[in-house]
């Protein structure tokens, strides 16, 4: 029995199924107008980077700072596929939330991992967080058959 266990472990290790992958680092210490315009990120909906559409230089603005607008959704996606399996995934975000005084905004923010670059569904603002709407209710979000997202 012990020999069988050792053979199975040796087979897995020699096959490469448990090999370590070189880690990748994706870092954006600051943002410019070019980050979304031809850069590594895709800004969709009301999202903008740098100082475009009134956003502050060095930051990404998910819903722009234009007064009088409501029911807005912004989405920022990394353009290149990232291999997630078989490996570990660790992420760290530093987020600055800024809102003018006496203004109540926002329903929340979500971190998503998707296998496509489709925009947010119509009617997905507010509590739907740009992910769902009344008709989708979460269907179609699970990616299958690929280790790249």
N, CA, C and O atoms as a GROMACS GRO file, in nm:
protein
  596
    1UNK      N    1   0.082  -0.119   0.000
    1UNK     CA    2   0.000   0.000   0.000
    1UNK      C    3   0.087   0.125   0.000
    1UNK      O    4   0.058   0.221  -0.072
    2UNK      N    5   0.193   0.125   0.082
    2UNK     CA    6   0.282   0.241   0.088
    2UNK      C    7   0.350   0.266  -0.046
    2UNK      O    8   0.369   0.381  -0.086
    3UNK      N    9   0.386   0.159  -0.115
    3UNK     CA   10   0.451   0.173  -0.246
    3UNK      C   11   0.354   0.234  -0.346
    3UNK      O   12   0.394   0.317  -0.428
    4UNK      N   13   0.227   0.195  -0.342
    4UNK     CA   14   0.127   0.251  -0.433
    4UNK      C   15   0.110   0.401  -0.410
    4UNK      O   16   0.104   0.477  -0.506
    5UNK      N   17   0.104   0.444  -0.285
    5UNK     CA   18   0.091   0.586  -0.253
    5UNK      C   19   0.213   0.662  -0.304
    5UNK      O   20   0.199   0.770  -0.363
    6UNK      N   21   0.331   0.608  -0.283
    6UNK     CA   22   0.453   0.673  -0.331
    6UNK      C   23   0.455   0.681  -0.483
    6UNK      O   24   0.498   0.782  -0.539
    7UNK      N   25   0.410   0.576  -0.551
    7UNK     CA   26   0.405   0.578  -0.697
    7UNK      C   27   0.307   0.684  -0.748
    7UNK      O   28   0.336   0.752  -0.846
    8UNK      N   29   0.194   0.698  -0.683
    8UNK     CA   30   0.096   0.800  -0.724
    8UNK      C   31   0.154   0.939  -0.704
    8UNK      O   32   0.143   1.023  -0.794
    9UNK      N   33   0.215   0.965  -0.590
    9UNK     CA   34   0.276   1.096  -0.564
    9UNK      C   35   0.388   1.122  -0.664
    9UNK      O   36   0.397   1.232  -0.719
   10UNK      N   37   0.474   1.025  -0.688
   10UNK     CA   38   0.583   1.041  -0.785
   10UNK      C   39   0.527   1.069  -0.924
   10UNK      O   40   0.580   1.154  -0.996
   11UNK      N   41   0.420   0.997  -0.962
   11UNK     CA   42   0.360   1.018  -1.094
   11UNK      C   43   0.306   1.159  -1.110
   11UNK      O   44   0.322   1.221  -1.215
   12UNK      N   45   0.241   1.210  -1.007
   12UNK     CA   46   0.188   1.346  -1.014
   12UNK      C   47   0.300   1.449  -1.024
   12UNK      O   48   0.292   1.543  -1.104
   13UNK      N   49   0.403   1.432  -0.943
   13UNK     CA   50   0.513   1.528  -0.944
   13UNK      C   51   0.593   1.522  -1.074
   13UNK      O   52   0.633   1.626  -1.126
   14UNK      N   53   0.618   1.405  -1.125
   14UNK     CA   54   0.698   1.394  -1.247
   14UNK      C   55   0.618   1.433  -1.371
   14UNK      O   56   0.677   1.472  -1.472
   15UNK      N   57   0.488   1.422  -1.364
   15UNK     CA   58   0.403   1.459  -1.479
   15UNK      C   59   0.395   1.610  -1.495
   15UNK      O   60   0.366   1.658  -1.604
   16UNK      N   61   0.421   1.684  -1.390
   16UNK     CA   62   0.413   1.829  -1.399
   16UNK      C   63   0.277   1.883  -1.359
   16UNK      O   64   0.255   2.004  -1.365
   17UNK      N   65   0.187   1.798  -1.318
   17UNK     CA   66   0.054   1.843  -1.278
   17UNK      C   67   0.056   1.931  -1.155
   17UNK      O   68  -0.036   2.010  -1.135
   18UNK      N   69   0.158   1.920  -1.074
   18UNK     CA   70   0.168   2.002  -0.955
   18UNK      C   71   0.283   2.102  -0.965
   18UNK      O   72   0.332   2.150  -0.862
   19UNK      N   73   0.327   2.132  -1.084
   19UNK     CA   74   0.440   2.223  -1.099
   19UNK      C   75   0.399   2.365  -1.062
   19UNK      O   76   0.282   2.402  -1.071
   20UNK      N   77   0.497   2.442  -1.020
   20UNK     CA   78   0.473   2.581  -0.984
   20UNK      C   79   0.478   2.667  -1.108
   20UNK      O   80   0.566   2.650  -1.193
   21UNK      N   81   0.386   2.760  -1.119
   21UNK     CA   82   0.385   2.854  -1.230
   21UNK      C   83   0.457   2.980  -1.188
   21UNK      O   84   0.457   3.017  -1.070
   22UNK      N   85   0.518   3.047  -1.284
   22UNK     CA   86   0.581   3.174  -1.253
   22UNK      C   87   0.472   3.274  -1.217
   22UNK      O   88   0.375   3.290  -1.291
   23UNK      N   89   0.487   3.342  -1.104
   23UNK     CA   90   0.384   3.438  -1.064
   23UNK      C   91   0.382   3.558  -1.157
   23UNK      O   92   0.485   3.599  -1.211
   24UNK      N   93   0.265   3.615  -1.175
   24UNK     CA   94   0.254   3.739  -1.251
   24UNK      C   95   0.206   3.848  -1.156
   24UNK      O   96   0.135   3.821  -1.058
   25UNK      N   97   0.244   3.968  -1.185
   25UNK     CA   98   0.202   4.083  -1.106
   25UNK      C   99   0.138   4.183  -1.199
   25UNK      O  100   0.195   4.221  -1.301
   26UNK      N  101   0.020   4.226  -1.164
   26UNK     CA  102  -0.050   4.330  -1.238
   26UNK      C  103  -0.062   4.447  -1.142
   26UNK      O  104  -0.126   4.436  -1.038
   27UNK      N  105   0.000   4.558  -1.176
   27UNK     CA  106   0.003   4.672  -1.085
   27UNK      C  107  -0.028   4.801  -1.158
   27UNK      O  108   0.023   4.825  -1.268
   28UNK      N  109  -0.111   4.882  -1.098
   28UNK     CA  110  -0.143   5.014  -1.151
   28UNK      C  111  -0.128   5.115  -1.037
   28UNK      O  112  -0.226   5.148  -0.971
   29UNK      N  113  -0.006   5.163  -1.014
   29UNK     CA  114   0.013   5.259  -0.904
   29UNK      C  115  -0.057   5.392  -0.930
   29UNK      O  116  -0.090   5.465  -0.836
   30UNK      N  117  -0.079   5.425  -1.056
   30UNK     CA  118  -0.151   5.547  -1.092
   30UNK      C  119  -0.219   5.525  -1.227
   30UNK      O  120  -0.189   5.429  -1.298
   31UNK      N  121  -0.309   5.612  -1.261
   31UNK     CA  122  -0.384   5.599  -1.386
   31UNK      C  123  -0.373   5.729  -1.465
   31UNK      O  124  -0.368   5.838  -1.408
   32UNK      N  125  -0.369   5.716  -1.597
   32UNK     CA  126  -0.367   5.832  -1.686
   32UNK      C  127  -0.480   5.815  -1.787
   32UNK      O  128  -0.546   5.711  -1.789
   33UNK      N  129  -0.500   5.915  -1.871
   33UNK     CA  130  -0.604   5.903  -1.974
   33UNK      C  131  -0.575   5.784  -2.065
   33UNK      O  132  -0.669   5.720  -2.114
   34UNK      N  133  -0.447   5.752  -2.089
   34UNK     CA  134  -0.410   5.642  -2.175
   34UNK      C  135  -0.431   5.504  -2.115
   34UNK      O  136  -0.426   5.404  -2.186
   35UNK      N  137  -0.455   5.496  -1.983
   35UNK     CA  138  -0.476   5.367  -1.920
   35UNK      C  139  -0.596   5.295  -1.981
   35UNK      O  140  -0.591   5.173  -2.001
   36UNK      N  141  -0.701   5.368  -2.011
   36UNK     CA  142  -0.821   5.308  -2.072
   36UNK      C  143  -0.824   5.327  -2.222
   36UNK      O  144  -0.886   5.247  -2.293
   37UNK      N  145  -0.761   5.428  -2.272
   37UNK     CA  146  -0.761   5.455  -2.416
   37UNK      C  147  -0.638   5.391  -2.479
   37UNK      O  148  -0.533   5.455  -2.492
   38UNK      N  149  -0.650   5.265  -2.518
   38UNK     CA  150  -0.539   5.195  -2.579
   38UNK      C  151  -0.442   5.134  -2.479
   38UNK      O  152  -0.341   5.078  -2.519
   39UNK      N  153  -0.471   5.145  -2.351
   39UNK     CA  154  -0.384   5.090  -2.247
   39UNK      C  155  -0.424   4.949  -2.210
   39UNK      O  156  -0.485   4.877  -2.289
   40UNK      N  157  -0.387   4.909  -2.089
   40UNK     CA  158  -0.411   4.772  -2.043
   40UNK      C  159  -0.551   4.749  -1.986
   40UNK      O  160  -0.590   4.635  -1.963
   41UNK      N  161  -0.625   4.856  -1.964
   41UNK     CA  162  -0.759   4.843  -1.909
   41UNK      C  163  -0.864   4.882  -2.011
   41UNK      O  164  -0.838   4.960  -2.102
   42UNK      N  165  -0.980   4.827  -1.995
   42UNK     CA  166  -1.094   4.863  -2.078
   42UNK      C  167  -1.198   4.928  -1.988
   42UNK      O  168  -1.256   4.862  -1.901
   43UNK      N  169  -1.222   5.058  -2.008
   43UNK     CA  170  -1.322   5.130  -1.930
   43UNK      C  171  -1.453   5.131  -2.007
   43UNK      O  172  -1.456   5.170  -2.123
   44UNK      N  173  -1.559   5.088  -1.943
   44UNK     CA  174  -1.690   5.077  -2.009
   44UNK      C  175  -1.794   5.157  -1.931
   44UNK      O  176  -1.776   5.189  -1.814
   45UNK      N  177  -1.902   5.188  -1.999
   45UNK     CA  178  -2.009   5.264  -1.934
   45UNK      C  179  -1.960   5.402  -1.898
   45UNK      O  180  -1.902   5.472  -1.981
   46UNK      N  181  -1.982   5.442  -1.774
   46UNK     CA  182  -1.942   5.574  -1.727
   46UNK      C  183  -1.800   5.579  -1.670
   46UNK      O  184  -1.759   5.684  -1.621
   47UNK      N  185  -1.726   5.471  -1.675
   47UNK     CA  186  -1.591   5.468  -1.618
   47UNK      C  187  -1.493   5.546  -1.704
   47UNK      O  188  -1.504   5.547  -1.827
   48UNK      N  189  -1.398   5.612  -1.640
   48UNK     CA  190  -1.293   5.685  -1.711
   48UNK      C  191  -1.168   5.686  -1.625
   48UNK      O  192  -1.173   5.657  -1.505
   49UNK      N  193  -1.055   5.718  -1.686
   49UNK     CA  194  -0.928   5.722  -1.614
   49UNK      C  195  -0.858   5.853  -1.640
   49UNK      O  196  -0.891   5.926  -1.734
   50UNK      N  197  -0.760   5.884  -1.553
   50UNK     CA  198  -0.684   6.007  -1.571
   50UNK      C  199  -0.771   6.128  -1.547
   50UNK      O  200  -0.842   6.135  -1.447
   51UNK      N  201  -0.767   6.223  -1.639
   51UNK     CA  202  -0.849   6.343  -1.623
   51UNK      C  203  -0.957   6.350  -1.729
   51UNK      O  204  -1.018   6.456  -1.749
   52UNK      N  205  -0.983   6.238  -1.799
   52UNK     CA  206  -1.089   6.238  -1.899
   52UNK      C  207  -1.225   6.235  -1.831
   52UNK      O  208  -1.239   6.179  -1.723
   53UNK      N  209  -1.322   6.294  -1.891
   53UNK     CA  210  -1.460   6.299  -1.839
   53UNK      C  211  -1.468   6.352  -1.696
   53UNK      O  212  -1.557   6.313  -1.621
   54UNK      N  213  -1.378   6.440  -1.659
   54UNK     CA  214  -1.384   6.502  -1.528
   54UNK      C  215  -1.324   6.421  -1.415
   54UNK      O  216  -1.328   6.466  -1.301
   55UNK      N  217  -1.270   6.304  -1.441
   55UNK     CA  218  -1.210   6.226  -1.332
   55UNK      C  219  -1.077   6.290  -1.292
   55UNK      O  220  -1.015   6.361  -1.370
   56UNK      N  221  -1.036   6.264  -1.170
   56UNK     CA  222  -0.915   6.323  -1.116
   56UNK      C  223  -0.793   6.251  -1.173
   56UNK      O  224  -0.792   6.129  -1.182
   57UNK      N  225  -0.692   6.327  -1.211
   57UNK     CA  226  -0.569   6.270  -1.266
   57UNK      C  227  -0.509   6.171  -1.167
   57UNK      O  228  -0.494   6.202  -1.048
   58UNK      N  229  -0.474   6.053  -1.216
   58UNK     CA  230  -0.414   5.950  -1.132
   58UNK      C  231  -0.512   5.848  -1.077
   58UNK      O  232  -0.470   5.754  -1.009
   59UNK      N  233  -0.640   5.864  -1.105
   59UNK     CA  234  -0.742   5.776  -1.050
   59UNK      C  235  -0.834   5.724  -1.160
   59UNK      O  236  -0.836   5.777  -1.271
   60UNK      N  237  -0.909   5.619  -1.127
   60UNK     CA  238  -1.016   5.571  -1.213
   60UNK      C  239  -1.147   5.614  -1.149
   60UNK      O  240  -1.168   5.595  -1.029
   61UNK      N  241  -1.233   5.672  -1.228
   61UNK     CA  242  -1.365   5.714  -1.181
   61UNK      C  243  -1.467   5.620  -1.243
   61UNK      O  244  -1.479   5.613  -1.365
   62UNK      N  245  -1.541   5.548  -1.161
   62UNK     CA  246  -1.636   5.449  -1.213
   62UNK      C  247  -1.766   5.510  -1.262
   62UNK      O  248  -1.833   5.450  -1.347
   63UNK      N  249  -1.803   5.626  -1.212
   63UNK     CA  250  -1.933   5.683  -1.251
   63UNK      C  251  -1.926   5.830  -1.287
   63UNK      O  252  -2.030   5.896  -1.286
   64UNK      N  253  -1.813   5.884  -1.318
   64UNK     CA  254  -1.791   6.025  -1.354
   64UNK      C  255  -1.851   6.121  -1.252
   64UNK      O  256  -1.940   6.085  -1.175
   65UNK      N  257  -1.802   6.242  -1.253
   65UNK     CA  258  -1.842   6.341  -1.154
   65UNK      C  259  -1.940   6.444  -1.210
   65UNK      O  260  -1.954   6.552  -1.153
   66UNK      N  261  -2.006   6.413  -1.318
   66UNK     CA  262  -2.099   6.508  -1.378
   66UNK      C  263  -2.223   6.522  -1.291
   66UNK      O  264  -2.286   6.422  -1.255
   67UNK      N  265  -2.260   6.647  -1.256
   67UNK     CA  266  -2.378   6.667  -1.172
   67UNK      C  267  -2.507   6.636  -1.247
   67UNK      O  268  -2.514   6.651  -1.369
   68UNK      N  269  -2.607   6.594  -1.173
   68UNK     CA  270  -2.738   6.570  -1.231
   68UNK      C  271  -2.758   6.434  -1.294
   68UNK      O  272  -2.870   6.401  -1.334
   69UNK      N  273  -2.655   6.355  -1.305
   69UNK     CA  274  -2.670   6.222  -1.364
   69UNK      C  275  -2.701   6.121  -1.254
   69UNK      O  276  -2.647   6.130  -1.144
   70UNK      N  277  -2.787   6.026  -1.284
   70UNK     CA  278  -2.816   5.919  -1.189
   70UNK      C  279  -2.826   5.788  -1.265
   70UNK      O  280  -2.822   5.786  -1.388
   71UNK      N  281  -2.839   5.680  -1.191
   71UNK     CA  282  -2.850   5.547  -1.252
   71UNK      C  283  -2.732   5.518  -1.345
   71UNK      O  284  -2.751   5.479  -1.460
   72UNK      N  285  -2.611   5.537  -1.295
   72UNK     CA  286  -2.491   5.517  -1.375
   72UNK      C  287  -2.420   5.388  -1.337
   72UNK      O  288  -2.429   5.341  -1.223
   73UNK      N  289  -2.351   5.332  -1.435
   73UNK     CA  290  -2.273   5.210  -1.414
   73UNK      C  291  -2.140   5.227  -1.485
   73UNK      O  292  -2.136   5.269  -1.600
   74UNK      N  293  -2.031   5.194  -1.417
   74UNK     CA  294  -1.899   5.194  -1.479
   74UNK      C  295  -1.833   5.060  -1.456
   74UNK      O  296  -1.852   4.997  -1.352
   75UNK      N  297  -1.756   5.016  -1.553
   75UNK     CA  298  -1.689   4.887  -1.544
   75UNK      C  299  -1.548   4.904  -1.598
   75UNK      O  300  -1.528   4.962  -1.705
   76UNK      N  301  -1.450   4.853  -1.524
   76UNK     CA  302  -1.310   4.857  -1.568
   76UNK      C  303  -1.259   4.714  -1.567
   76UNK      O  304  -1.262   4.646  -1.464
   77UNK      N  305  -1.211   4.667  -1.683
   77UNK     CA  306  -1.162   4.530  -1.696
   77UNK      C  307  -1.017   4.530  -1.744
   77UNK      O  308  -0.977   4.616  -1.822
   78UNK      N  309  -0.940   4.433  -1.697
   78UNK     CA  310  -0.805   4.410  -1.746
   78UNK      C  311  -0.818   4.340  -1.880
   78UNK      O  312  -0.890   4.241  -1.891
   79UNK      N  313  -0.749   4.390  -1.983
   79UNK     CA  314  -0.772   4.342  -2.120
   79UNK      C  315  -0.715   4.204  -2.151
   79UNK      O  316  -0.770   4.132  -2.233
   80UNK      N  317  -0.605   4.165  -2.086
   80UNK     CA  318  -0.541   4.038  -2.122
   80UNK      C  319  -0.592   3.923  -2.036
   80UNK      O  320  -0.623   3.942  -1.918
   81UNK      N  321  -0.600   3.803  -2.094
   81UNK     CA  322  -0.641   3.686  -2.014
   81UNK      C  323  -0.539   3.656  -1.905
   81UNK      O  324  -0.419   3.674  -1.925
   82UNK      N  325  -0.586   3.612  -1.792
   82UNK     CA  326  -0.501   3.576  -1.679
   82UNK      C  327  -0.531   3.431  -1.643
   82UNK      O  328  -0.647   3.395  -1.621
   83UNK      N  329  -0.428   3.348  -1.637
   83UNK     CA  330  -0.447   3.206  -1.602
   83UNK      C  331  -0.470   3.195  -1.452
   83UNK      O  332  -0.389   3.243  -1.372
   84UNK      N  333  -0.578   3.131  -1.415
   84UNK     CA  334  -0.611   3.117  -1.273
   84UNK      C  335  -0.594   2.976  -1.221
   84UNK      O  336  -0.566   2.958  -1.102
   85UNK      N  337  -0.608   2.876  -1.304
   85UNK     CA  338  -0.598   2.738  -1.259
   85UNK      C  339  -0.487   2.669  -1.333
   85UNK      O  340  -0.475   2.696  -1.453
   86UNK      N  341  -0.406   2.587  -1.279
   86UNK     CA  342  -0.399   2.545  -1.140
   86UNK      C  343  -0.301   2.634  -1.063
   86UNK      O  344  -0.180   2.616  -1.076
   87UNK      N  345  -0.348   2.725  -0.989
   87UNK     CA  346  -0.259   2.811  -0.910
   87UNK      C  347  -0.340   2.882  -0.802
   87UNK      O  348  -0.462   2.863  -0.792
   88UNK      N  349  -0.272   2.961  -0.724
   88UNK     CA  350  -0.337   3.043  -0.622
   88UNK      C  351  -0.362   3.181  -0.679
   88UNK      O  352  -0.293   3.224  -0.772
   89UNK      N  353  -0.457   3.250  -0.624
   89UNK     CA  354  -0.488   3.385  -0.668
   89UNK      C  355  -0.493   3.474  -0.544
   89UNK      O  356  -0.570   3.447  -0.452
   90UNK      N  357  -0.413   3.577  -0.543
   90UNK     CA  358  -0.411   3.672  -0.432
   90UNK      C  359  -0.422   3.811  -0.491
   90UNK      O  360  -0.356   3.842  -0.591
   91UNK      N  361  -0.503   3.895  -0.432
   91UNK     CA  362  -0.516   4.032  -0.482
   91UNK      C  363  -0.524   4.130  -0.366
   91UNK      O  364  -0.571   4.097  -0.257
   92UNK      N  365  -0.478   4.250  -0.392
   92UNK     CA  366  -0.486   4.359  -0.296
   92UNK      C  367  -0.534   4.483  -0.370
   92UNK      O  368  -0.480   4.516  -0.476
   93UNK      N  369  -0.633   4.550  -0.316
   93UNK     CA  370  -0.682   4.673  -0.374
   93UNK      C  371  -0.667   4.785  -0.273
   93UNK      O  372  -0.689   4.766  -0.153
   94UNK      N  373  -0.629   4.900  -0.320
   94UNK     CA  374  -0.634   5.021  -0.239
   94UNK      C  375  -0.736   5.110  -0.306
   94UNK      O  376  -0.718   5.150  -0.422
   95UNK      N  377  -0.840   5.142  -0.236
   95UNK     CA  378  -0.952   5.215  -0.294
   95UNK      C  379  -0.972   5.345  -0.219
   95UNK      O  380  -0.970   5.348  -0.096
   96UNK      N  381  -0.990   5.453  -0.292
   96UNK     CA  382  -1.023   5.582  -0.234
   96UNK      C  383  -1.163   5.619  -0.280
   96UNK      O  384  -1.188   5.635  -0.399
   97UNK      N  385  -1.253   5.634  -0.185
   97UNK     CA  386  -1.389   5.673  -0.218
   97UNK      C  387  -1.404   5.821  -0.186
   97UNK      O  388  -1.384   5.864  -0.072
   98UNK      N  389  -1.438   5.899  -0.286
   98UNK     CA  390  -1.453   6.043  -0.268
   98UNK      C  391  -1.589   6.086  -0.319
   98UNK      O  392  -1.632   6.046  -0.426
   99UNK      N  393  -1.656   6.169  -0.240
   99UNK     CA  394  -1.788   6.218  -0.279
   99UNK      C  395  -1.799   6.363  -0.231
   99UNK      O  396  -1.762   6.393  -0.118
  100UNK      N  397  -1.850   6.452  -0.316
  100UNK     CA  398  -1.867   6.591  -0.272
  100UNK      C  399  -1.955   6.597  -0.147
  100UNK      O  400  -2.039   6.511  -0.124
  101UNK      N  401  -1.933   6.701  -0.066
  101UNK     CA  402  -2.011   6.716   0.057
  101UNK      C  403  -2.160   6.727   0.026
  101UNK      O  404  -2.200   6.780  -0.078
  102UNK      N  405  -2.241   6.676   0.116
  102UNK     CA  406  -2.387   6.682   0.107
  102UNK      C  407  -2.443   6.611  -0.016
  102UNK      O  408  -2.554   6.642  -0.059
  103UNK      N  409  -2.370   6.517  -0.073
  103UNK     CA  410  -2.418   6.441  -0.187
  103UNK      C  411  -2.416   6.293  -0.149
  103UNK      O  412  -2.314   6.241  -0.104
  104UNK      N  413  -2.528   6.226  -0.167
  104UNK     CA  414  -2.537   6.084  -0.139
  104UNK      C  415  -2.533   6.011  -0.272
  104UNK      O  416  -2.615   6.037  -0.360
  105UNK      N  417  -2.437   5.920  -0.287
  105UNK     CA  418  -2.423   5.847  -0.413
  105UNK      C  419  -2.388   5.702  -0.387
  105UNK      O  420  -2.337   5.665  -0.281
  106UNK      N  421  -2.417   5.622  -0.487
  106UNK     CA  422  -2.365   5.486  -0.492
  106UNK      C  423  -2.442   5.382  -0.415
  106UNK      O  424  -2.501   5.409  -0.310
  107UNK      N  425  -2.439   5.264  -0.469
  107UNK     CA  426  -2.499   5.147  -0.407
  107UNK      C  427  -2.391   5.050  -0.362
  107UNK      O  428  -2.414   4.967  -0.273
  108UNK      N  429  -2.273   5.059  -0.423
  108UNK     CA  430  -2.166   4.968  -0.386
  108UNK      C  431  -2.069   4.946  -0.499
  108UNK      O  432  -2.075   5.012  -0.603
  109UNK      N  433  -1.980   4.852  -0.478
  109UNK     CA  434  -1.876   4.820  -0.575
  109UNK      C  435  -1.850   4.670  -0.567
  109UNK      O  436  -1.860   4.612  -0.459
  110UNK      N  437  -1.816   4.609  -0.679
  110UNK     CA  438  -1.792   4.465  -0.680
  110UNK      C  439  -1.664   4.434  -0.758
  110UNK      O  440  -1.634   4.502  -0.856
  111UNK      N  441  -1.591   4.334  -0.715
  111UNK     CA  442  -1.477   4.281  -0.788
  111UNK      C  443  -1.528   4.158  -0.862
  111UNK      O  444  -1.583   4.067  -0.800
  112UNK      N  445  -1.509   4.156  -0.994
  112UNK     CA  446  -1.558   4.042  -1.072
  112UNK      C  447  -1.446   3.981  -1.154
  112UNK      O  448  -1.349   4.049  -1.190
  113UNK      N  449  -1.459   3.855  -1.183
  113UNK     CA  450  -1.368   3.786  -1.274
  113UNK      C  451  -1.455   3.727  -1.383
  113UNK      O  452  -1.538   3.640  -1.358
  114UNK      N  453  -1.435   3.775  -1.505
  114UNK     CA  454  -1.518   3.733  -1.617
  114UNK      C  455  -1.430   3.688  -1.732
  114UNK      O  456  -1.316   3.732  -1.746
  115UNK      N  457  -1.485   3.602  -1.816
  115UNK     CA  458  -1.409   3.549  -1.929
  115UNK      C  459  -1.441   3.623  -2.058
  115UNK      O  460  -1.407   3.575  -2.166
  116UNK      N  461  -1.506   3.737  -2.048
  116UNK     CA  462  -1.538   3.813  -2.168
  116UNK      C  463  -1.534   3.962  -2.136
  116UNK      O  464  -1.516   4.001  -2.021
  117UNK      N  465  -1.550   4.043  -2.238
  117UNK     CA  466  -1.545   4.188  -2.216
  117UNK      C  467  -1.678   4.254  -2.249
  117UNK      O  468  -1.682   4.366  -2.300
  118UNK      N  469  -1.786   4.184  -2.220
  118UNK     CA  470  -1.918   4.242  -2.244
  118UNK      C  471  -1.945   4.354  -2.144
  118UNK      O  472  -1.900   4.348  -2.030
  119UNK      N  473  -2.018   4.457  -2.188
  119UNK     CA  474  -2.052   4.565  -2.095
  119UNK      C  475  -2.157   4.519  -1.994
  119UNK      O  476  -2.213   4.410  -2.006
  120UNK      N  477  -2.183   4.602  -1.896
  120UNK     CA  478  -2.286   4.573  -1.797
  120UNK      C  479  -2.422   4.562  -1.865
  120UNK      O  480  -2.447   4.631  -1.963
  121UNK      N  481  -2.509   4.476  -1.814
  121UNK     CA  482  -2.642   4.464  -1.873
  121UNK      C  483  -2.721   4.594  -1.860
  121UNK      O  484  -2.700   4.671  -1.766
  122UNK      N  485  -2.812   4.619  -1.953
  122UNK     CA  486  -2.901   4.735  -1.942
  122UNK      C  487  -2.980   4.726  -1.811
  122UNK      O  488  -3.020   4.617  -1.770
  123UNK      N  489  -3.002   4.838  -1.747
  123UNK     CA  490  -3.081   4.840  -1.624
  123UNK      C  491  -3.012   4.778  -1.505
  123UNK      O  492  -3.078   4.731  -1.413
  124UNK      N  493  -2.877   4.778  -1.504
  124UNK     CA  494  -2.804   4.712  -1.395
  124UNK      C  495  -2.744   4.810  -1.296
  124UNK      O  496  -2.654   4.774  -1.220
  125UNK      N  497  -2.791   4.934  -1.296
  125UNK     CA  498  -2.736   5.032  -1.202
  125UNK      C  499  -2.795   5.008  -1.063
  125UNK      O  500  -2.877   4.918  -1.044
  126UNK      N  501  -2.753   5.089  -0.968
  126UNK     CA  502  -2.805   5.078  -0.832
  126UNK      C  503  -2.763   4.950  -0.764
  126UNK      O  504  -2.647   4.909  -0.774
  127UNK      N  505  -2.855   4.888  -0.696
  127UNK     CA  506  -2.825   4.769  -0.616
  127UNK      C  507  -2.781   4.650  -0.700
  127UNK      O  508  -2.730   4.553  -0.646
  128UNK      N  509  -2.800   4.655  -0.831
  128UNK     CA  510  -2.756   4.545  -0.918
  128UNK      C  511  -2.605   4.549  -0.943
  128UNK      O  512  -2.549   4.454  -0.998
  129UNK      N  513  -2.538   4.658  -0.903
  129UNK     CA  514  -2.392   4.673  -0.908
  129UNK      C  515  -2.332   4.653  -1.046
  129UNK      O  516  -2.214   4.618  -1.057
  130UNK      N  517  -2.408   4.674  -1.151
  130UNK     CA  518  -2.356   4.657  -1.286
  130UNK      C  519  -2.338   4.512  -1.327
  130UNK      O  520  -2.278   4.485  -1.431
  131UNK      N  521  -2.388   4.419  -1.247
  131UNK     CA  522  -2.372   4.276  -1.274
  131UNK      C  523  -2.500   4.211  -1.322
  131UNK      O  524  -2.498   4.126  -1.412
  132UNK      N  525  -2.611   4.250  -1.264
  132UNK     CA  526  -2.740   4.187  -1.293
  132UNK      C  527  -2.841   4.294  -1.330
  132UNK      O  528  -2.812   4.414  -1.322
  133UNK      N  529  -2.958   4.252  -1.371
  133UNK     CA  530  -3.075   4.339  -1.381
  133UNK      C  531  -3.196   4.254  -1.346
  133UNK      O  532  -3.181   4.140  -1.303
  134UNK      N  533  -3.315   4.307  -1.362
  134UNK     CA  534  -3.435   4.234  -1.321
  134UNK      C  535  -3.451   4.101  -1.394
  134UNK      O  536  -3.505   4.006  -1.337
  135UNK      N  537  -3.404   4.092  -1.518
  135UNK     CA  538  -3.424   3.969  -1.595
  135UNK      C  539  -3.310   3.869  -1.583
  135UNK      O  540  -3.334   3.749  -1.589
  136UNK      N  541  -3.185   3.915  -1.566
  136UNK     CA  542  -3.072   3.820  -1.560
  136UNK      C  543  -3.064   3.750  -1.426
  136UNK      O  544  -3.041   3.629  -1.423
  137UNK      N  545  -3.081   3.821  -1.317
  137UNK     CA  546  -3.078   3.766  -1.182
  137UNK      C  547  -2.962   3.670  -1.160
  137UNK      O  548  -2.978   3.567  -1.093
  138UNK      N  549  -2.844   3.702  -1.214
  138UNK     CA  550  -2.725   3.624  -1.187
  138UNK      C  551  -2.695   3.514  -1.285
  138UNK      O  552  -2.588   3.453  -1.276
  139UNK      N  553  -2.783   3.485  -1.378
  139UNK     CA  554  -2.756   3.378  -1.473
  139UNK      C  555  -2.648   3.421  -1.572
  139UNK      O  556  -2.640   3.538  -1.608
  140UNK      N  557  -2.566   3.328  -1.613
  140UNK     CA  558  -2.466   3.354  -1.716
  140UNK      C  559  -2.338   3.415  -1.666
  140UNK      O  560  -2.258   3.463  -1.747
  141UNK      N  561  -2.314   3.416  -1.536
  141UNK     CA  562  -2.192   3.474  -1.484
  141UNK      C  563  -2.080   3.373  -1.464
  141UNK      O  564  -1.964   3.413  -1.453
  142UNK      N  565  -2.111   3.247  -1.459
  142UNK     CA  566  -2.010   3.145  -1.431
  142UNK      C  567  -1.943   3.104  -1.561
  142UNK      O  568  -2.008   3.061  -1.655
  143UNK      N  569  -1.809   3.117  -1.564
  143UNK     CA  570  -1.734   3.074  -1.681
  143UNK      C  571  -1.702   2.926  -1.673
  143UNK      O  572  -1.674   2.875  -1.564
  144UNK      N  573  -1.707   2.858  -1.785
  144UNK     CA  574  -1.680   2.714  -1.785
  144UNK      C  575  -1.585   2.679  -1.897
  144UNK      O  576  -1.584   2.744  -2.001
  145UNK      N  577  -1.506   2.576  -1.875
  145UNK     CA  578  -1.425   2.520  -1.982
  145UNK      C  579  -1.295   2.592  -2.012
  145UNK      O  580  -1.228   2.557  -2.109
  146UNK      N  581  -1.257   2.689  -1.932
  146UNK     CA  582  -1.132   2.760  -1.958
  146UNK      C  583  -1.065   2.793  -1.826
  146UNK      O  584  -1.132   2.820  -1.726
  147UNK      N  585  -0.934   2.790  -1.827
  147UNK     CA  586  -0.862   2.829  -1.706
  147UNK      C  587  -0.816   2.974  -1.716
  147UNK      O  588  -0.746   3.022  -1.627
  148UNK      N  589  -0.854   3.043  -1.822
  148UNK     CA  590  -0.818   3.183  -1.839
  148UNK      C  591  -0.940   3.271  -1.817
  148UNK      O  592  -1.048   3.241  -1.866
  149UNK      N  593  -0.922   3.377  -1.743
  149UNK     CA  594  -1.026   3.478  -1.725
  149UNK      C  595  -0.969   3.612  -1.759
  149UNK      O  596  -1.039   3.713  -1.751
   0.00000   0.00000   0.00000
